Amino acid sequence: MSKITVYSWPTPNGHKVHIMLEECGLPYEAIPVNIGAGDQFKPDFLAISPNNKIPALVDPAGPDGQPISLFESGAILLYLAAKTGRFLPASDRARYEVLQWLMFQMGGVGPMLGQAHHFRMYAPEKLPYAVDRYSNEAKRLYRVIDKRLAASAWLGGDEYSIADIATFPWLRSWEKQGIVLEDYPHLKKWLDTIAARPAVQRGVQVLADLRKPITDDKAREVLFGKTQYAQR
C-alpha cells in the first residue's frame, strides 16, 4: 500500500489526523510544518493548504487510484473514514448523528477553545473581558459534551467515531481552558477511555518532541502578528 504523507504539527488539529491514521492502520509519513517558524507560509505548503493551516494530507492512491491532496482536519477525517470504511457509520441515520457532532467540534469546540487558549496563555496583555468570555464559553461547551455523554457512550452514538477522534485532542488540554475536570464526570470518563487506546497514545506522540513552548517574540509574531495576515 502506498504511503500517505501528512504535513502537520503537534497541535489539536494535527493530532486528530495522526490519531485517525493510527486507528486506521494506514502507512503514513509525518512531515513537520513548524508553525512557530513560519513553515506554513512556504509556497510548497500553500499549494496544498491555501489557508496556511495544518494539517494537510497527500494520498498518492486517492479516488480512482489518482493522487489527492486535502486540507482542513474535518475534511481529512471524512476522507480517511470513507477510504477505510471505519469510524463513520454506513446507515444514514447513524452517519448524520456522527456528522452533527463532528460539525459541533469544527464550528464550536475548536474555535472557541482556541480563543480560550489564546487569551488565557498567549495574549500580550490580559484582557479580563476576553478571558472571561472564552473561559465561560469553554465551560458551556464542556457542559454540552458532558450532558451528551451522560446519555450516550460516545459523542456520535453507540460506537467510537470521527466525532470522538476530532474532539478528544482539544479537551485533553482542559487545564489550559480554566476547566475543573471533576465538574464533568461523564466527559472525564470518556476522555480517560480514549486516552487509554493504543492508537491514540501513538497518535499524540507524532512530532511531539519537536514542539517547544512559545516564549520568543519571533514565534509570537509569526503565529499572532502581521505575518499571519500578510497578503500572499
Secondary structure, 3 states (H helix, E strand, C coil): CCCEEEEECCCHHHHHHHHHHHHHCCCEEEEECCCCCCHHHCHHHHCCCCCCCCCEEEECCCHHHCCEEEECHHHHHHHHHHHHCCCCCCCHHHHHHHHHHHHHHHHHHHHHHHHHHHHHHHCCCCCHHHHHHHHHHHHHHHHHHHHHHHHCCECCECCCCHHHHHHHHHHCCHHHHCCCHHHCHHHHHHHHHHHCCHHHHHHCCCCHHHCCCCCCHHHHHHHHCHHHHCCC
